[in-house]
Amino acid sequence: MRTKLATVLVIPSLAFMVVAGVQTFSLIGQATVLDEFADEVAVGQQITTLVHDLQTERDRTAGDLAALAANKSTTPQVEADLQQYQEVSDRSAAEFRSAAEPLAGGAAAWRTSYNRATDALDDLGTLRGSVSSGAVSTQTVFDTYTRGIDALLTLLAQPTPGVERPELNEIVVRYVELSRIKEVSSQLRAKLFAAASAGRYGPTDQVELTDLRAQQLAAVADFQAAATDAQLERYDQAARDPKFAAAVAMEQTTIPSGTGGAAVLDPFRWWSLSEDRHDLLREVERDVLGDAVDEASSRSGAQLRTTILVAGAVLFVLVIALLISVAIGRSIARSLRVLRGHALQVAQQELPDALERLRAVNAGVPTIEVSPSAVRSMDEVGEVSEAFVAVHRSAVNLAIEQAAMRRNVNAMFVNLARRSQVLVERQLELLDELEKSEVDPDQLANLFKLDHLAARMRRNDESLLVLAGTEARRRWNEPVALSTVVLAAAAEIEEYTRVRQDAFDQVWVVGHAVGDLVHLLAELLENATHFSPPFVPVHITAQSAPGRSAVIEITDEGLGMTDKAIREANALLAEPPAADVAASERMGHFVVSHLAARHGIRVQLSAGANRGLVATVRLAPALLAPAPPPRELPEPAARPMLTAVAAAVPDSVSRELRLNVAPAVIGAGSLVGAGAGGSTGSSGAGGAAALSAARRTQPTRAEDVLKSAGATASATGSTWWSGEPPTGAEPELGSTPPPATPVTGGVMASGLPARVPMAQLPDQADTPAPPAPQGLPEPDPEAVGSMLARFYGGVRRAEAEDTTDTAARLVAGHVNQEAR
């Protein structure tokens, strides 16, 4: 903005400076011309003095040569007589050169005339030597001197101020015309003095005298036309002088008349009278030239003063204009700078901070203060500042309204998710009761499927809570092995039997992050199983990484995603967006993004080596903890019974039984057992009781997997799946504190306490506690044998139908991949 304002100010200033500079330079040029004109006019004083001396030398030389030619004088006399005049002329020539030499670099016309005049003066030196020897004629001497005088008179007329100043040209004409009068009078004197010195007129003297008299009259008329009244008065005064009149009268006697010829004058008397007249004309010439010098100097000084005043005025106006422009520009720039700073502060600090505060609000919506306008001026900048404050206030009000709406929506999400959680937990409780009393294998398998679907519904409720910004209430207080966390995540998905895991138990996860990590991994595993062929396993590896971190990789062999889709998904995983319509369409990625941001976990997708995708989960060092002290866990009571049952049947039947009813095997590269989902095939009804007794004592859900890997709640004080709110959280209305000791459903036949789902959750609407389950009677051996036979037959029938089921599942897998 400073550059633009400076440009706006500088361009007019430069334009003004250019115009003012042109005008100033014009005035300076005029002042320079007038100054040169005054100098050239002033040099006219030296020129007229030199012309006057040369005229005297010329006229005297012409007379002396005429006397010498008539043998009326001798050469020594001539040399002695001319010596004094030549010395005077030399002094005047030296003064002329000294005054005119500095002006030789001026105008070309004046320089040319000056060079001609100096050349003519140089020729006079050669002529003087010839005069003393009598080698030249009187006419030659006259003509040579006359050429030099004419060159000087031409130089005298060279000063000119230009056609735009005719009044200054007239002052030059005046003294030039007077110099012409004086030159013609001098030539008449020379002719008459030569004739008087020779004692006779030459053949052409009368003609030349007549022509000179005519030139004299014309020069006088020109001077009278150009001269001022004062100058004419001075000329008339000189003409009325007796000496001037005597010379004129004597000159008149040389004019031929009808009664007689022209008289030959006395040389000495004529020289004396003509010299007096010549001196009087010189006085008039000096006065006229002085007037010209004064006028030229006055005009030059006035022009110089005008130029200085104009230049000073221009400079003053320019300085004032620049100061005013700078003051106005600084004011505008200051206002714009303050407005810019306020706008940047609002855009980069105040508004983002306000939006962040409103986005993270959990209780009442806080009051956001909007800073007032930073510019108080009444101009357009001030109006823009007020408008910006109004926009800022509107944005804050809109954000407050959206925060209130978002808080209401989140409250609805939380309320619905909590209600759904209660219903799902009651459904799981009912399923547990039905599974305990069910003996039909087909019905038991259906109950297991319902059990797993209910567990998935519970995870969806937890996803809603994550999107609403609420932390899960089920927490774990002790570190858990990363391999156990991976198995718990696998137990949360439908196709857990396809998961192959490889984890190191020496990596432990802090307890407060276990629940969210299980949820995160379950979402990724579910995506991997849904969008890959149903007969292809999904591999998950977990191991430590440099920098005290851990890396978990989930690899599937599905169709994968395009590079653009991978980039979009990674951007979503790196920066959790707000919940919107897209969250319902791709809830898994949204939930993973929010959970990862909550704990500083980095999740990234990449293309597999051959096909499919690789989801990489990098745990931060803050999520890892040292291993807890070892403790002995109670051995499940059903394991001996399973061993006895397995020993009572053939090896093939025992293998099928281990694959379908054995507990989840915790180990590297193993197939996750049929915990929550159970067998997908059908079995006979005779062995249902034994299968139920064997299966329900093993881990069937994520919480069971985690509990099987750690101590019980009574031994460790753990609150996993207890429903206890986080520390510092406000209890919900109508809720009661959880019991101090875990609630159990009695003791099963194996001697272990029976789990009571929902027992640790707050009481709900006076719902009576479920009755403690009764221990199952010891099964009859014959019934067990009959059950195993029917179970083996069901396995054979399932194998016969395996091809058709596998093809159907393969087609479904490809459809899911295309949808992905």
Beta strands, then each sheet from edge to edge (+ up, - down):
strand 1: 480-481
strand 2: 499-503
strand 3: 508-509
strand 4: 538-545
strand 5: 549-555
strand 6: 602-607
strand 7: 613-619
strand 8: 624-625
strand 9: 670-671
strand 10: 744-747
strand 11: 753-755
sheet 1: 1+ 3- 8+
sheet 2: 6+ 7- 5+ 4- 2- 9+
sheet 3: 10+ 11-
end
